[in-house]
Each structure stands twice: as C-alpha cells, then as structure tokens.
C-alpha cells in the first residue's frame, strides 16, 4: 500500500493528500455519492484524522481479503484523494495502467462523512468492486448485451446500431445493480473485520437520493442495500 498524508493547514481538508488524482472520466458511474443529512458534520481537522485512521485500518484487511478471494489479482491498493473542491462527494474504483487497483475519494466525501464507520464502509465497498472483478464483468456484460440487442433488432427489421446501443446499456446497468449489492456485502465483511460497524457506516444511504427500482438505473434501491448490509453483518 502507498499512503501519504500531508497537512498544510490543520483545518483545511484541501491539504489532505493520499496520493492526489483526478476522478477518471471514462469509468462507470460513481458508486457512493453522499448528500445532505441532519446529523452534524465533523470538523475539518477531525475529518482528516478520521480518513487517515480508516486507511490504516481498512487497507490491510482489504488486501488480505483480495489475496484470499482473488489470488490472480493485483491486491496492492493505492488510496487517492481528488483534491478538486468543486466536485461532489464521491468514491470510485479503477485501475492504473499497470493494473494496480485505485480507490479514490473526493475531498467533499471525506468532509461529508459523519464518522469513521461511514468512511470504512465506503472504502470496503470500493475495494470489493476490485476483488469481485466488477469492471471487467460489467464490460463483458455490456458487450454481450450489445451483441444480443443487435441480433434482435436485425431480426425484426429495426436499426442494428440502435439495438446494439440499447442492449449494451441495459446489460451494463442491470448488471451494475447486482455489482453494487455484491460490493455492499463484501464491503460489510471488510469494514467489520477492520474493526468498524458496517451497519452504522451504511447510514450514509439515508442521505442520498433513493434511485428506486428503475429499469435503466445503475444502483439498487437504498432499502435493498441497507438490508444487504444488515443481513451480512448478522452472519459475521
């Protein structure tokens, strides 16, 4: 793991750097976007301390889970913070050019987290996407959907390109809902084994818009996600 924290001004989250990076534009939709809530936010100083502490606790656990569950993967997680202050609260998982897994967080997400449990759950969730190979699976599913959509369109005399586009969209988005629930489940395991409370961490779902069960939505209903966390936690 590569972890760096610099505090140029103790009260400024803009000084928190765990390897700075820009949120990748070509990656799937962000998986943890937090909004407003009634619980009070912590101070900037506390937010920095919380994030640093969580990285130190969660990353080794995520690495162990990765090596145990997916020994063929690169499990050397790199934690990065996108320091652009104009971005909304976000977390993402991607790979660098060498295939090393990247877990990214915006400054706004770090500032918005109400406690360490929330940060730990989001971090475990993003690590779970890598361990479960969701990026590759989603690309394969989108490709399969595009091929099937094109075949169906051609068979009924419709535009093949339009059919491929719709098929790819449906395939990727339907699969991403399953990805999110799977990442919630494994993220629960990771954060729990790192010493945090995943049920409390999943309370950030109460602060984000509920996508419901829309056909072309990329995320499952919040209630389903909370239920998944509680169910898995009760089994640990």
N, C-alpha and C positions, 0 to 999 in steps of 0.2 A: 504493500500500500504506500502511496505517496501522499503525504498530508502536510500542508503548510498553513500556518495561520499568522497573519500579520495584523497588528492593531495600530494604525497610525493615529487614531483618535479613539480613546476608550469608549466614547459614547456614540461612535459612528459605525453603523453596520457596513458602510461603504468601505471600511478598512478591513473587513473580514475576507480573507482570501484562502481558499482551499484549492489552489491552482485555478486561476481565473480562466473563464472560457465564455464563448458566446453560444447561446442556445441554438442548436442546429436547426436550420430552416427546413431541411428536407426530411426530417424524421416524422414518425407518427405523431398524432395529436398528443399534447401533454397529458400525463396521467394523474396529476394531482394539482388541481387549481383551487386555491382557497379563497374564500370571500370574507365578508364581514361577519361578526358574531357579537353576542352580548358579553361573553367572558372577556375580561380586560387583557390587553396585550402586555407582554413583559417589557421591561426597559431594553434599550439597545444593548447596553452592557450585558444584561442577563441573556439576551438572545444570542449574542456572540459566544458567551460561555456555554450555553446550552448546546449550540451546534457543535462546538469543539468537543465537548464531552461525549455527545452522541456518536460522532465519527469514531472516536477512540474505542467506544464500546461495541458499536454495531459492525464496523467494517471487518474485524477479525472473525466474528460469527458468520457474517455473510460469506466470507472467503471459505471458511470451513464447510458451510452448507454447500457451497458451489463445488468444492473439490469432492465432496462425498456424493453429491447427486449428479454432477455432470463433469466427470474427470477429464473429458475431452476438451473442455472449455478453458480459455484463459480466465483465471479467477482472481487476478491481481487488480482489484477495483481501484480506480482513481476517482477521488471525490473532487468535483469542481464547483466553483461558485461563479455565476454570471453576475458581474457587478453593476450592470446597467440598471440604474434606479428607475427607469421608465417602464420596466417590464412588470407584469402582474405576478402574483405568487405562482410559482411553477416548479415542477420537478420533472426530470426526464432521464431516460437511459438510452445510451447509444454506444457505439464502438469507435475507437480511433482507427487510423489507417493500418495499424499493426494488429487490430483485433482485440485490443485491450478494452475491457468494459469501463465505461464512463458513467458515473452517477452525478447528475447536475442539478443544482438548485439556484433559484434566483434569490437575490437579496430580499425581495419582498416576501418570499415564502418563509425565510428564516426569521424575518421580523414579525410575521403574522402568527407563527406557531405559538400556542399558548403555554406549552410545556415540552419537556424532553420526550415524553411518550409520543406526542404527535410527530416530532421530527424523526424519532426512531422508527415509527410505523411507516412513514413515507419513504425513508431510506431503505427499510427492509423490503417494501413493496417494489421499489425501483430495482433493487438487486435481484429480486425474484423474477422480474422480466428477463434479465440476462440468464439466470440459472435455468429458466424454463424455455429458453431459446425462442422467445416470442417474436423478436424482429424477423428472424429467418422464417418462422412458421407463418407469420402474417403475410410476408411477401409471397410465399408459396401459395397460400390460400387465395390471395388476390389474383395471382396468375391463373390458378385453376378456375376461379370464378369468371375471369375474363374469357378464357377459352370456352367454357360452357355457355356463357352469355352469347358469344359469337355464333356458336353452333345452333342455339335455339333461335336466334334472330334470323340466321340464314334459312332455317327450316320453315319459318313462317313468312318469309319474304320481307323482313324488316332490315334496317340498316345494320350491317355487321359491326361496324365501328362503334355505333351507339350501344349495341348489345354487349360488346366486349367491355365498354366503359362501365355500364351499369352492373354487369356481372362482377367485374373487379371490385367495384365499390361495395356491393352487397357482401361479397365474400370476405373482404378485409374487415369491414365494420362489424359484421355478425361475429366473426372470429375474435375481434378485439374485445367484445363483451366478455367472452369466456376467458380471454387473456387477463382481463382486469380482475375477475373473480379468483382466478388461479393465483395471480400475484398477491391479491389480498390474503389468500390462505397461507401461502408460503411467507409472505411478509409478516404475518402474525407469528409464525414459528420463529423467524429470525429475530424480531424485536423482543419476543418473550424470552428467548434463550440469551439475549443480550442483557436481560435484567429489567426490561421495561414492560409496561402494561399496554398491550395492543388494543384492548377494548377502550381504554381511555384515549389512546392515540387515534383510534378511528372516529373519535368525536368530531374531528375536522369535517367529516361528511355532513354534519349538521350545519356547516357554514358554506356549503357550496350548492349551487342550483341543482335540483334533482332532475336528471335527464329523463326520468320515467322509463318506459319500455318502448321507446320509439324504434321503428323498423330500421332506419338508417342511422341510429345513434351509435356512438363509439363506446359508450360507457353504460354499464347496467344501472338499474335504479339504486339509489343510495340505500334503501331499506335492505336490498339483497346483499349489498356489500357489508353493511353492519351485521347482518345475520350471519354471513360467512365468517367474519372475524370472531363473533361470539361463539359460534359452533366449534371452530378450530381451537380457540383458546380453551374451551371447556374440556377438550380432549388432551391437552398438554399437561 
